């Protein structure tokens, strides 16, 4: 099942931005939340241009494929389940794309909706 976030796009973008902003390790390096997160249909796009270059060079340069899954598992996956519950959406599968200076990480994830457990 493909999940299209079209009608929830503004709410989901702001929600994800807040999750990044509330992360004590990432907040000091965020330059632009609007550039960092964009929802495109069924894909959530995290563009590392929203971070200070020093941060992306230090932690992500040449390592997007290693670092992106950790960031997704720690910040996005747990919170998306709660978001799905709040909006009452029954879908659970969507893509997350992380872009960073010529590197791209894309994967499709299934998120457990807490109501289904």
BABAGU-662654 format. One line per 4 residues: their letters; for each residue z, x negated, y negated of C-alpha. Coordinates in steps of 0.25 Angstrom, whole numbers, plus 2048, in hexadecimal, padded with zeros to 3 digits. Layout:
N
A> Z/X/Y; ...
REM end
This chain:
117
XXXX> 800/800/800; 7FC/7FA/7F3; 806/7FD/7E7; 7FF/7FF/7D9
XXXX> 80A/7FD/7CE; 800/803/7C4; 809/80E/7BF; 815/805/7BF
XXXX> 80F/7F8/7B9; 817/7F8/7AC; 824/7FB/7B3; 822/7F1/7BE
XXXX> 81D/7E6/7B5; 82A/7E7/7AC; 832/7E8/7B8; 82D/7DB/7BE
XXXX> 82E/7D4/7B0; 83C/7D8/7B0; 83F/7D2/7BE; 839/7C5/7B9
XXXX> 841/7C6/7AC; 84E/7C8/7B4; 84B/7BC/7BD; 854/7B1/7B6
XXXX> 84B/7A6/7BC; 83E/7AB/7B6; 842/7B2/7A9; 843/7A5/7A1
XXXX> 835/7A1/7A5; 82E/7AF/7A2; 825/7AE/796; 81E/7BC/797
XXXX> 822/7C7/7A1; 815/7CF/79D; 80D/7C3/7A2; 816/7C1/7AE
XXXX> 815/7CF/7B5; 809/7D8/7B6; 807/7E3/7C0; 7F8/7E5/7C4
XXXX> 7F7/7F1/7CE; 7FD/7ED/7DB; 800/7DF/7D6; 80C/7D9/7CF
XXXX> 807/7CD/7C8; 810/7C2/7C4; 809/7B8/7BA; 811/7AB/7B8
XXXX> 80B/7AA/7AA; 817/7B2/7A6; 820/7A6/7A9; 822/79A/7A1
XXXX> 818/78F/7A6; 824/786/7A9; 82A/790/7B3; 81D/792/7BA
XXXX> 81A/783/7BB; 828/781/7C0; 829/78C/7CA; 81B/791/7CD
XXXX> 811/786/7CA; 809/784/7D7; 813/78D/7DF; 810/79B/7DB
XXXX> 80D/79F/7EA; 81B/799/7ED; 823/79F/7E2; 81D/7AC/7E0
XXXX> 822/7B2/7ED; 830/7AE/7E9; 82F/7B4/7DC; 829/7C1/7E1
XXXX> 834/7C2/7EC; 840/7BF/7E3; 83C/7C8/7D7; 831/7D2/7DA
XXXX> 832/7D7/7E8; 841/7DB/7E7; 83F/7E2/7DA; 832/7E9/7DD
XXXX> 839/7F0/7E8; 842/7F6/7DE; 837/7F9/7D4; 82F/801/7DF
XXXX> 83C/809/7E2; 83E/80C/7D3; 830/811/7D1; 830/819/7DE
XXXX> 823/812/7E3; 820/812/7F2; 816/806/7F2; 81B/7F8/7F6
XXXX> 810/7EE/7F7; 80A/7E7/7EB; 805/7D9/7E7; 80C/7CF/7DF
XXXX> 804/7C4/7D8; 80A/7B7/7D2; 800/7AF/7C9; 803/7A2/7C3
XXXX> 7F9/797/7BE; 7EE/798/7C7; 7F7/79C/7D3; 7F8/7AA/7D9
XXXX> 801/7B0/7E2; 7FE/7BE/7E7; 805/7C6/7F2; 807/7D4/7F6
XXXX> 815/7D9/7F8; 81C/7E4/7FF; 829/7E8/7F7; 833/7F1/7FE
XXXX> 837/7FD/7F6; 846/7FF/7F8; 844/80E/7FA; 83D/80B/807
X> 848/803/80E
REM end
